[in-house]
Amino acid sequence: MTQEIAVVGSPEFTTGFRLAGVRKFTNVPDDQKQVKLDDAVRETMADDDVGIVVMHDDDVDLLSRDVREAVETSVEPVVVTLGGGTGSGNLRAQVKRAIGIDLMDEDT
């Protein structure tokens, strides 16, 4: 089974990924995010074909507490956030969660 990348967010956010060949995406217009973002994320994470979910960092803040917790702790699919306040520390934590080891650990 092939694991695909899926993108959830505003049409402006998903467009670049679609142009790069990502076939699974869910557009949630900015004026509907408060209402539809949780459902879009739940549906995407429940898709067995999805191995990586990409979201904008600011959209994670709009999620309800239970969905945000699921996003932050999910291993399969792994959720990667981009933009906003995402720094190398956050990306490092995401990579560690996804593969199970810290590639920057000085002890290894």
VOPAFI-798895 format. One record per residue (C-alpha): x, y, z; residue number from 1. Coordinates in Angstrom, 1 decimal, m for minus. Example, Ala and Ser with C-alpha at 12.3 -4.5 7.8 and 13.67 -1.06 7.14 Angstrom:
<sites>
<<12.3; m4.5; 7.8>; 1>
<<13.7; m1.1; 7.1>; 2>
</sites>
This chain:
<sites>
<<0.0; 0.0; 0.0>; 1>
<<1.4; 3.4; m1.0>; 2>
<<1.3; 6.1; 1.7>; 3>
<<0.4; 9.5; 0.2>; 4>
<<0.9; 13.0; 1.3>; 5>
<<m2.3; 15.0; 2.0>; 6>
<<m2.6; 18.7; 2.6>; 7>
<<m5.3; 20.5; 4.7>; 8>
<<m5.8; 24.2; 4.7>; 9>
<<m6.8; 27.3; 2.7>; 10>
<<m6.9; 27.1; m1.1>; 11>
<<m3.9; 29.4; m1.1>; 12>
<<m1.9; 27.0; 1.1>; 13>
<<m2.9; 23.8; m0.8>; 14>
<<m2.3; 25.2; m4.3>; 15>
<<1.5; 25.0; m4.2>; 16>
<<1.4; 21.4; m3.0>; 17>
<<m1.1; 20.5; m5.7>; 18>
<<1.1; 22.0; m8.4>; 19>
<<4.0; 19.9; m7.0>; 20>
<<1.9; 16.7; m7.5>; 21>
<<0.1; 16.2; m4.2>; 22>
<<m3.2; 14.6; m5.2>; 23>
<<m4.9; 14.5; m1.8>; 24>
<<m6.0; 17.8; m0.4>; 25>
<<m8.8; 19.4; 1.5>; 26>
<<m9.5; 23.1; 0.9>; 27>
<<m11.0; 24.9; 3.9>; 28>
<<m11.6; 28.6; 3.1>; 29>
<<m10.5; 31.0; 5.8>; 30>
<<m14.1; 32.1; 6.5>; 31>
<<m15.1; 28.5; 7.2>; 32>
<<m12.1; 27.3; 9.2>; 33>
<<m13.8; 27.7; 12.6>; 34>
<<m16.6; 25.4; 11.5>; 35>
<<m15.0; 22.9; 9.0>; 36>
<<m11.3; 22.5; 9.9>; 37>
<<m11.8; 19.9; 12.7>; 38>
<<m13.9; 17.7; 10.4>; 39>
<<m11.4; 18.1; 7.5>; 40>
<<m8.5; 17.1; 9.7>; 41>
<<m10.3; 14.1; 11.2>; 42>
<<m11.3; 12.8; 7.8>; 43>
<<m7.8; 13.2; 6.4>; 44>
<<m6.2; 11.5; 9.4>; 45>
<<m8.7; 8.6; 9.1>; 46>
<<m7.7; 7.9; 5.5>; 47>
<<m5.7; 4.7; 5.4>; 48>
<<m3.9; 5.9; 2.3>; 49>
<<m2.4; 9.0; 4.0>; 50>
<<1.0; 8.7; 5.6>; 51>
<<1.8; 12.4; 6.0>; 52>
<<m0.6; 15.3; 6.6>; 53>
<<0.7; 18.8; 5.9>; 54>
<<m1.0; 21.8; 7.6>; 55>
<<m0.2; 25.4; 8.2>; 56>
<<1.1; 26.1; 11.7>; 57>
<<m1.5; 28.8; 12.3>; 58>
<<m4.4; 26.3; 11.5>; 59>
<<m3.4; 24.0; 14.3>; 60>
<<m4.2; 26.8; 16.7>; 61>
<<m7.7; 26.9; 15.4>; 62>
<<m8.4; 23.2; 16.0>; 63>
<<m10.5; 22.0; 19.0>; 64>
<<m8.5; 20.7; 21.9>; 65>
<<m9.1; 17.0; 21.1>; 66>
<<m8.3; 17.3; 17.5>; 67>
<<m5.2; 19.4; 18.2>; 68>
<<m4.0; 16.7; 20.7>; 69>
<<m4.6; 14.0; 18.1>; 70>
<<m2.6; 16.0; 15.5>; 71>
<<0.3; 16.7; 18.0>; 72>
<<0.6; 13.0; 19.1>; 73>
<<m0.2; 11.2; 15.8>; 74>
<<2.6; 8.9; 14.6>; 75>
<<0.6; 7.4; 11.6>; 76>
<<m0.1; 9.6; 9.8>; 77>
<<2.5; 12.0; 10.9>; 78>
<<1.3; 15.6; 10.8>; 79>
<<3.9; 18.2; 9.6>; 80>
<<3.1; 21.9; 10.1>; 81>
<<4.7; 24.6; 8.0>; 82>
<<4.8; 28.4; 8.2>; 83>
<<3.9; 30.7; 11.1>; 84>
<<6.2; 30.2; 14.1>; 85>
<<7.6; 26.9; 13.0>; 86>
<<11.3; 26.9; 13.9>; 87>
<<14.0; 24.3; 13.7>; 88>
<<13.1; 23.1; 17.2>; 89>
<<9.5; 22.3; 16.2>; 90>
<<10.7; 20.6; 13.0>; 91>
<<13.2; 18.6; 15.0>; 92>
<<10.4; 17.4; 17.3>; 93>
<<8.3; 16.5; 14.3>; 94>
<<11.1; 14.5; 12.7>; 95>
<<11.9; 12.7; 16.0>; 96>
<<8.2; 11.8; 16.4>; 97>
<<8.0; 10.5; 12.9>; 98>
<<11.0; 8.3; 12.8>; 99>
<<11.5; 7.6; 16.5>; 100>
<<15.0; 9.0; 16.9>; 101>
<<16.6; 12.4; 17.3>; 102>
<<19.0; 12.9; 14.3>; 103>
<<20.6; 15.8; 16.0>; 104>
<<21.3; 14.0; 19.3>; 105>
<<25.0; 14.6; 20.1>; 106>
<<25.2; 11.3; 22.1>; 107>
<<24.7; 9.2; 19.0>; 108>
</sites>
